[in-house]
Amino acid sequence: MYQPFPEDPSIDKEVFHTLVSTDLSSNILHLQTALTACDDVIFASIHLANGMQASMLYLRGMVNVELLDSQVHQPLKNAGTGTVASMDEVISRISVSQYKELRMIGEVIEGVLGGKAVLLLDTIEGALSIELSQIEGRAVEEPLAESIVRGPREGFVESLMVNTTLIRKRLKTPALKFVSFTLGNYSKTNVTMAYVQGIAKPDIISKVSERLSQIKLDGVLESGYIEEMIENNIYSPFPQVQTTERPDVAVASLLEGRVVIITDNTPIALIAPTTFWSLMQSPEDYYERFLIGTLIRWLRYTFFLIAMLAPAIYVAVLTFHHEMVPTTLLLRVAKSREEIPFPALVEALIMEVTFEALREAGVRLPRQVGSAVSIVGALVIGQAAIQAGLVSAPMVMVVAITGISSFMMPQYSAGISLRMLRFPIMILSGILGLFGLILGLLLIISHLCILRSFGVPYLAPYAPIYLKGIKDVLFRAPISKMNTRPAFYADNRNLKRQREHRDERNEK
């Protein structure tokens, strides 16, 4: 049975399941009862030349009124005096290409609230939903969260239709499939699942589809709602679904065999499944020559370790392992700390929390002053803390290096995970020294080894080992050498990405 609206006791279910009858006044009465106090819903009466009565329903501001008048109202008014006996005759007289016949009052209400114009005629059973939407939206522009030096400048916007078009523009193949869902009992948010048939594994497609179908929320306002509902382990600090604002990243993921989830009203698309190494990769790794891509990747991995472990190593060495520091450096550090009233762990926690607060404040403030406040605030507070004797200069330098290193993460969600894990590792190091640091690392690696994203191991292709997938993890092999798709993503029957190239350049 058709159930367009949630189980709300204030809603009369019988009205929504009532068929659209041939009596126009009865239909209007049902609709006005259901849409009481909805002043943005327009009920426009139309008088046909033959004396027949009709009514057009639409939302103010969501329908192009000029097109509605020129393509629907005027053709119906000037249709002559002949009798209009069926909906097919109505369709033949108006100038629209996107329409759908509706049978129930609930479908009419859903169409109107979805931004469509709905036509009802006296003596004709059913209604006609016409696509004449005009919703103001943001133009396609460069994404702010994933900026690159070389590559496309187009980014997703808040319109689902525009986002699917940006993907279709890059993949001109009938194998690209879009499957639609409507999520949210009240929000009725349109969600589209995209995949390439023949490349994506059927079991991954079915898992994603099943988890999307099981979402029963009152409203889905952003793709983050969906991300949290479809993850394997919601308590893990690591994201199991990749996010992107870039159509080129979405298309590259589709060609690897992954599934892209696009949500209306947000520019953030979801990519599933994902691995830890995917979160550490940038689209620019593939737009630059492979040597540059590999160098930048190694730099990113190095600074990932620095961002996570530098404060913990500093705390552990100063607290338990003085013998590891050269004598000259140890004397300088001891001199800078001789008037500090706090142990190294407390000192590190104070500076790290302060830095995180400044960074968050810079994000929330208006763009014109946000960057200035975060940078100037860090300099002023750091210098003032040193002069006040609350923290030492080496600690300020360690925190600054850690903060800069964390900005190298291409995925914002991965950067948040890094910032979260830094604190428990620091505390373990302050209590147990380097033994605590190693213990924290072992716990994280053990967790990563058992973590799954839609059945795909989170550390693949290293745990378990996939030899052909290693060439695109720590190293970025030349594109001519990456002949196969990742076996943990793509269907095993279609792993070949390109034919093997014979390098004849050195033979000439």
C-alpha positions in Angstrom: 0.0 0.0 0.0 1.2 3.5 -0.8 2.6 5.2 2.3 3.9 8.7 1.4 3.8 10.1 4.9 4.9 9.0 8.4 2.7 7.5 11.1 1.7 10.8 12.6 -1.6 10.8 14.5 -2.4 14.3 13.3 -2.5 13.1 9.7 -5.7 11.5 8.3 -4.4 8.5 6.4 -7.6 7.9 4.7 -7.4 11.2 2.8 -3.9 10.4 1.5 -5.0 7.0 0.3 -8.1 8.4 -1.4 -8.2 8.1 -5.2 -8.4 11.3 -7.2 -12.0 11.3 -8.4 -13.8 13.0 -11.3 -15.3 15.5 -8.9 -12.9 18.5 -8.9 -14.5 20.2 -5.9 -14.2 17.0 -3.8 -10.5 16.7 -4.7 -9.8 20.3 -3.8 -11.6 19.9 -0.5 -9.4 16.9 0.4 -6.3 18.8 -0.6 -7.2 21.9 1.3 -7.9 19.9 4.4 -4.6 18.1 4.2 -2.7 21.3 3.4 -4.3 23.5 6.1 -2.1 26.5 7.1 0.2 25.9 4.2 0.1 29.4 2.8 2.9 28.8 0.3 0.7 26.3 -1.6 -1.1 28.0 -4.5 -4.5 26.8 -5.7 -5.0 28.4 -9.1 -8.3 28.0 -10.9 -8.4 27.6 -14.7 -11.5 28.0 -16.9 -11.2 26.2 -20.2 -12.8 27.6 -23.3 -15.4 24.8 -23.3 -16.5 25.8 -19.8 -14.6 22.9 -18.2 -13.1 23.7 -14.7 -9.5 22.9 -13.7 -7.1 23.7 -10.9 -3.4 24.0 -10.8 -1.5 23.4 -7.5 2.1 24.4 -6.9 4.5 25.9 -4.3 5.3 29.6 -4.4 8.9 30.1 -5.4 9.5 26.5 -6.5 7.8 26.6 -9.9 8.6 28.7 -12.9 5.3 30.6 -13.2 6.1 32.1 -16.6 6.6 28.6 -18.1 3.6 27.4 -16.3 1.5 30.1 -17.8 2.9 29.8 -21.4 3.1 26.0 -21.6 0.0 24.9 -19.6 -2.4 27.7 -18.8 -2.6 29.4 -22.2 -2.8 26.1 -24.2 -5.6 24.9 -22.1 -7.5 28.2 -22.2 -7.1 28.4 -26.0 -7.8 24.8 -26.7 -11.2 25.5 -28.3 -14.7 24.4 -27.4 -14.2 20.7 -27.9 -14.7 18.3 -25.0 -11.7 17.1 -23.2 -12.6 13.6 -22.2 -9.3 12.0 -21.0 -5.9 12.9 -19.6 -4.3 11.9 -22.9 -6.1 14.7 -24.6 -4.9 17.1 -21.9 -1.3 16.0 -22.4 -1.6 16.4 -26.2 -2.7 20.1 -25.8 0.0 21.3 -23.4 3.6 21.9 -24.2 5.5 19.9 -21.6 7.8 16.9 -21.9 8.3 15.9 -18.2 5.0 14.7 -16.7 3.5 11.9 -14.6 0.0 10.7 -14.1 -1.1 10.5 -10.4 -3.9 8.4 -9.0 -4.1 9.2 -5.2 -4.4 12.3 -3.2 -1.2 11.4 -1.3 0.7 11.3 -4.6 -0.7 14.8 -5.5 0.4 16.2 -2.1 3.9 14.6 -2.4 4.3 16.0 -5.9 3.3 19.5 -4.9 5.6 19.5 -1.9 8.3 18.1 -4.1 8.3 21.3 -6.2 6.1 20.1 -9.1 2.9 21.7 -10.5 -0.1 19.4 -10.4 -3.1 19.8 -12.7 -6.6 18.5 -11.8 -9.5 18.6 -14.1 -13.2 18.3 -13.5 -14.8 15.1 -14.9 -11.4 13.5 -15.5 -10.1 10.9 -13.0 -6.5 11.3 -11.8 -4.1 14.2 -11.9 -1.1 15.3 -13.9 2.3 16.2 -12.3 4.3 18.6 -14.4 8.1 19.2 -13.9 8.5 23.0 -14.1 10.8 23.5 -11.1 12.6 26.7 -10.5 14.7 26.5 -7.3 17.4 29.0 -6.7 20.8 27.4 -6.2 24.5 28.0 -6.1 26.4 28.0 -9.3 29.0 25.3 -10.0 32.3 26.6 -8.6 35.6 25.3 -7.2 35.3 23.3 -4.0 36.9 25.0 -1.0 37.6 21.9 1.0 39.5 20.0 -1.7 41.6 22.7 -3.5 44.3 21.6 -5.9 46.8 23.2 -8.2 46.3 21.1 -11.3 42.9 19.6 -12.2 39.3 20.5 -12.8 37.8 23.4 -11.0 34.2 22.1 -10.9 32.6 21.0 -7.6 29.3 19.6 -6.5 26.5 21.9 -5.5 23.3 21.5 -3.5 21.3 20.4 -6.5 21.0 16.6 -7.0 20.2 17.1 -10.7 23.2 19.2 -11.3 25.5 16.8 -9.4 24.3 13.7 -11.4 24.8 15.8 -14.6 28.4 16.6 -13.6 29.1 12.8 -13.2 27.2 11.8 -16.4 29.2 14.5 -18.3 32.4 12.6 -17.4 31.1 9.0 -17.9 29.2 8.8 -21.2 28.3 5.2 -21.0 25.0 3.3 -20.4 26.8 1.2 -17.8 26.6 4.2 -15.4 23.5 3.5 -13.4 21.6 5.9 -11.1 19.2 4.4 -8.5 16.9 6.8 -6.6 15.8 6.6 -3.0 13.6 8.9 -0.9 14.8 9.1 2.7 13.3 10.9 5.7 9.7 10.5 6.8 9.2 14.3 6.8 12.0 15.7 4.7 11.5 13.3 1.7 15.1 13.9 0.7 16.1 12.6 -2.8 19.1 10.4 -2.7 20.8 8.7 -5.7 23.2 5.8 -5.7 25.5 5.7 -8.6 27.7 2.8 -9.8 29.1 1.4 -13.1 27.5 -1.9 -14.0 30.1 -4.6 -14.7 32.8 -2.9 -12.7 31.2 -2.7 -9.2 30.7 -5.9 -7.3 27.1 -7.0 -7.1 27.3 -7.8 -3.4 28.7 -4.2 -2.6 25.8 -2.7 -4.7 23.3 -4.8 -2.8 24.8 -3.9 0.6 24.7 -0.2 -0.1 21.2 -0.4 -1.4 20.0 -2.4 1.5 21.5 -0.1 4.1 20.0 2.9 2.4 16.6 1.3 2.3 16.8 0.6 6.0 17.2 4.3 7.0 14.1 5.4 8.8 14.7 8.9 10.0 12.4 11.9 10.3 14.7 13.9 8.2 17.9 13.6 6.2 19.3 17.1 6.0 22.9 16.3 4.9 24.9 13.3 3.7 26.4 13.0 7.2 23.1 11.5 8.4 23.5 8.8 5.8 27.2 8.2 6.5 26.6 7.5 10.1 23.6 5.2 9.4 25.5 3.0 6.8 28.9 2.6 8.5 29.9 -0.8 9.7 31.3 0.4 13.1 29.8 3.7 14.3 32.1 3.8 17.4 35.3 3.8 15.4 37.2 7.1 15.2 38.1 6.3 11.5 35.6 7.1 8.7 34.5 4.1 6.8 32.9 6.1 4.0 34.9 8.6 2.0 33.5 12.1 1.3 34.2 14.4 -1.7 33.0 17.6 -3.3 34.7 16.8 -6.6 33.0 15.1 -9.5 36.4 13.9 -10.9 37.1 12.1 -7.6 33.6 10.5 -7.7 34.1 9.4 -11.3 37.5 7.9 -10.6 36.0 6.0 -7.7 33.2 4.7 -9.9 35.8 3.4 -12.4 37.5 1.5 -9.5 34.3 -0.3 -8.7 33.0 1.8 -5.8 29.6 3.2 -5.2 28.8 7.0 -5.0 25.9 8.3 -2.9 24.6 11.7 -3.9 22.2 13.5 -1.5 20.0 16.4 -2.5 20.6 19.8 -0.7 24.3 19.1 0.0 27.5 19.2 -2.1 29.1 16.4 -0.2 28.9 13.0 -1.9 29.7 9.7 -0.2 32.0 7.0 -1.6 31.8 3.4 -0.4 33.6 1.2 0.3 36.8 2.9 1.3 40.2 2.0 2.8 42.7 3.9 5.0 44.9 4.5 2.1 42.1 6.1 0.0 41.7 8.7 2.7 45.4 9.6 2.3 45.3 10.2 -1.4 44.6 13.4 -3.3 43.3 13.7 -6.8 46.4 15.7 -7.7 48.5 12.6 -7.1 47.2 11.4 -10.5 47.3 14.7 -12.4 51.0 15.3 -11.8 53.8 13.0 -13.1 54.1 9.8 -11.1 57.5 10.8 -9.5 56.0 14.0 -8.1 52.8 12.1 -7.0 54.9 9.5 -5.1 57.1 12.1 -3.4 54.1 14.1 -2.2 52.5 10.9 -1.0 55.5 10.0 1.1 55.6 13.5 2.5 52.0 13.1 3.4 52.6 9.8 5.2 55.6 11.2 7.1 53.7 14.2 8.4 50.7 12.0 9.3 53.0 10.2 11.7 54.5 13.5 12.9 51.0 14.9 13.6 49.9 11.9 15.5 53.1 11.0 17.4 55.3 14.2 17.9 53.7 15.5 21.1 53.6 11.9 22.5 57.3 11.3 21.8 58.2 14.7 23.3 56.2 13.9 26.5 57.6 10.4 26.8 61.2 11.4 26.3 61.1 14.3 28.7 59.3 12.3 31.4 61.0 8.9 31.2 63.8 8.7 28.6 66.2 11.6 29.1 69.1 9.4 28.0 67.8 9.5 24.4 68.3 13.2 24.1 71.8 14.6 23.3 73.3 16.3 26.3 73.5 19.8 24.8 69.9 19.7 23.7 68.8 18.2 27.0 70.4 21.1 28.9 68.8 23.7 26.7 65.3 22.0 27.1 65.9 21.7 30.9 66.8 25.4 31.1 63.7 26.4 29.2 61.6 24.2 31.6 63.2 25.1 34.9 60.4 27.7 35.7 57.5 25.7 34.2 55.1 24.6 37.1 53.6 21.8 35.1 54.9 18.4 34.0 55.4 17.8 30.3 52.1 15.9 29.9 50.0 18.7 31.4 52.0 21.3 29.4 51.3 19.4 26.2 47.6 19.0 26.9 47.2 22.7 27.6 48.9 23.7 24.4 47.1 21.1 22.2 43.7 22.0 23.6 44.4 25.7 23.1 45.5 25.1 19.5 42.4 23.0 18.7 40.2 25.8 20.2 41.9 28.4 18.0 41.6 26.3 14.9 37.9 25.6 15.6 37.3 29.3 16.3 39.0 30.2 13.0 36.6 27.9 11.1 33.4 29.2 12.8 34.3 32.9 12.5 33.5 34.9 9.3 35.9 34.1 6.5 37.3 37.6 6.4 38.6 37.4 9.9 38.7 33.7 10.7 42.2 33.0 9.2 43.6 36.2 10.8 42.2 35.3 14.3 43.5 31.7 14.2 47.1 32.6 13.1 47.5 35.8 15.1 45.8 34.2 18.1 48.2 31.2 18.0 51.2 33.6 17.8 50.1 35.9 20.5 48.9 33.2 23.0 52.0 31.1 22.4 54.3 34.1 23.0 52.3 35.2 26.1 52.3 31.6 27.5 56.1 31.5 27.2 56.7 34.8 28.9 54.2 34.0 31.6 56.1 30.8 32.4 53.2 28.5 31.7 54.7 26.5 28.8 58.2 26.2 27.4 59.4 27.3 23.9 60.2 23.7 22.7 56.6 22.7 23.5 55.2 25.6 21.5 57.4 24.5 18.6 56.3 20.9 18.8 52.6 21.9 18.9 53.1 24.3 15.9 54.8 21.5 13.9 52.0 19.1 14.8 49.3 21.6 13.8 51.0 22.3 10.4 51.4 18.5 9.8 47.7 17.8 10.4 46.8 20.3 7.7 48.4 18.0 5.1 45.6 15.5 5.3 43.6 15.6 2.0 40.4 14.3 3.7 38.9 16.5 6.5 37.3 13.5 8.2 40.7 11.7 8.3 42.2 14.8 9.8 39.6 14.8 12.6 40.4 11.2 13.4 44.1 12.1 13.7 43.3 15.0 16.0 41.2 12.7 18.2 43.8 10.0 18.5 46.6 12.3 19.4 45.3 12.9 22.9 45.0 9.2 24.2 48.4 8.4 22.7 49.8 11.5 24.5 48.3 10.4 27.8 49.6 6.9 27.5 53.1 8.2 26.8 52.9 10.5 29.8 52.0 7.6 32.0 54.1 4.7 30.6 56.7 6.4 28.4 57.6 5.0 25.0 56.0 1.7 26.1 52.7 3.5 26.3 53.2 5.0 22.9 53.9 1.6 21.4 50.9 0.2 23.2 48.7 2.9 21.8 50.0 2.3 18.2 49.4 -1.5 18.6 45.8 -0.9 19.7 45.2 1.4 16.7 46.7 -1.0 14.2 44.7 -3.9 15.7 41.5 -1.9 15.4 42.4 -1.0 11.8 43.0 -4.7 10.9 39.6 -5.8 12.1 37.7 -2.8 10.6 35.6 -3.3 7.5 33.9 -1.0 5.0 31.1 -2.9 3.3 33.1 -6.1 3.6 36.4 -4.6 2.3 39.3 -4.8 4.8 40.3 -1.3 5.9 44.0 -1.8 5.4 43.7 -3.5 2.0 45.9 -4.1 -0.1 48.4 -4.7 2.8 46.2 -6.6 5.2 45.3 -8.9 3.6 47.9 -8.6 0.8 46.9 -7.8 -2.8 50.1 -7.6 -4.8 48.6 -5.8 -7.8 47.0 -3.2 -5.6 50.3 -2.2 -3.8 51.5 -0.2 -6.8 48.9 2.6 -6.0 49.4 2.9 -2.2 52.8 3.9 -0.9 53.9 4.5 -4.5 52.0 6.0 -7.4 53.0 3.9 -10.3 52.9 5.3 -13.9 49.4 5.3 -15.3 50.5 3.0 -18.1 51.5 0.4 -15.6 48.3 0.4 -13.6 46.5 -2.1 -15.9 44.1 -3.6 -13.4 41.5 -2.3 -11.0 41.8 -2.9 -7.2 40.5 -6.5 -6.7 39.0 -5.6 -3.3 36.7 -3.0 -5.0 36.0 -4.2 -8.5 34.2 -7.3 -9.9 36.7 -10.1 -10.5 35.3 -10.6 -13.9 36.3 -7.1 -15.0 39.6 -6.3 -13.4 41.5 -5.2 -16.5 41.5 -1.4 -16.8 43.6 -1.1 -19.9 45.8 -3.2 -22.2 49.4 -3.5 -21.3 51.5 -0.9 -23.0 54.8 -1.8 -24.6 57.3 1.0 -23.9 59.0 1.6 -27.2 60.4 5.0 -26.4 63.7 3.7 -25.1 64.1 1.4 -28.1 64.3 4.2 -30.6 
